[in-house]
Amino acid sequence: MKKAFTLIEIMIVVVIIGLLAVMAIPAFNKVRADARSKTILNNLRQVASAGQQYMLDKGTTHATYNQLRNDGRFPNIKQVAGEVYTTLDVAQGSVKLVATAAGNQRVVYTYE
């Protein structure tokens, strides 16, 4: 007599694998989105830090992203979600930098 899996046993295994996939895929997507947000936030921190240094060096109260990039404060920032940095401005005082990524995901960095 040959030993083999029955159709019911195979179907149960397929259902269990399907349930595991249903639970794992949303968790993976959430971790991926969180990682993108943290990367964008880190990029905004770099822009803010470069802006503060630029303002100290130049004695100004305002700096644009293009001024910082052209001054060599940092190379072009690598985009991770199609976000836009070129419209950012850094000024003295309390500043809020916002990057908008593809899919209208917004990452906000505020510093004083």
C-alpha positions in Angstrom: 0.0 0.0 0.0 1.4 3.4 -1.0 1.4 6.2 1.5 0.4 9.6 0.2 -1.3 12.8 1.3 -5.1 13.0 0.9 -6.8 15.8 -1.0 -8.2 17.1 2.3 -4.7 17.3 3.9 -3.3 19.2 0.9 -6.3 21.6 1.0 -5.7 22.3 4.7 -2.0 23.1 4.1 -3.0 25.4 1.2 -5.5 27.2 3.4 -3.0 27.6 6.3 -0.4 29.1 3.8 -3.1 31.4 2.5 -4.0 32.6 6.0 -0.3 33.3 6.8 0.1 35.3 3.6 -3.1 37.3 4.4 -1.6 38.3 7.7 2.0 38.9 6.6 1.4 41.1 3.5 -0.3 44.0 5.3 2.4 43.9 8.0 5.1 44.0 5.3 3.5 47.0 3.6 3.2 48.9 6.9 6.9 48.3 7.7 7.8 49.4 4.2 5.8 52.6 4.4 7.3 53.4 7.8 10.8 52.9 6.5 10.1 55.3 3.6 8.7 57.9 6.0 11.7 57.6 8.3 14.1 58.0 5.3 12.2 61.1 4.1 12.3 62.5 7.6 16.0 62.0 7.8 16.4 63.8 4.4 14.4 66.7 5.8 16.7 66.8 8.9 19.7 67.0 6.6 18.1 69.9 4.7 17.4 71.7 7.9 20.9 71.1 9.3 22.4 72.3 6.0 20.1 75.3 6.0 21.2 76.3 9.5 24.9 75.9 8.7 24.4 78.0 5.4 22.6 80.8 7.3 25.4 80.9 9.9 28.1 80.9 7.3 26.4 83.5 5.0 24.9 85.6 7.7 21.4 85.3 6.2 18.0 84.5 7.7 16.7 82.4 4.7 18.0 79.6 2.5 16.3 77.6 -0.3 16.9 74.0 -1.2 18.6 75.1 -4.5 20.9 77.5 -2.7 22.0 74.7 -0.4 22.5 72.2 -3.2 24.4 74.7 -5.4 26.6 75.8 -2.4 27.7 72.1 -2.1 26.0 71.6 1.3 24.9 68.2 0.2 24.6 66.2 -3.0 21.2 65.7 -4.5 19.0 63.7 -2.1 18.0 60.3 -3.4 14.2 60.0 -3.6 12.7 56.9 -2.1 9.0 57.5 -2.9 9.0 60.1 -5.6 9.0 62.9 -2.9 9.7 66.5 -3.7 12.4 68.5 -1.8 13.1 71.3 -4.3 10.4 73.7 -2.9 11.8 73.6 0.7 12.9 76.8 2.4 14.8 77.1 5.6 14.5 80.3 7.7 15.4 81.4 11.2 13.0 80.6 14.0 10.5 77.8 14.2 10.5 76.1 10.8 8.3 73.4 9.3 9.6 71.4 6.3 7.2 69.2 4.4 8.0 66.7 1.7 5.2 65.2 -0.3 5.7 61.8 -1.8 4.0 59.9 -4.5 0.5 58.9 -3.3 0.2 62.2 -1.4 2.1 60.8 1.6 3.3 63.9 3.5 6.3 63.8 5.9 6.6 66.9 8.2 9.8 67.9 10.1 9.5 70.8 12.5 12.4 72.4 14.4 13.1 75.5 16.4 
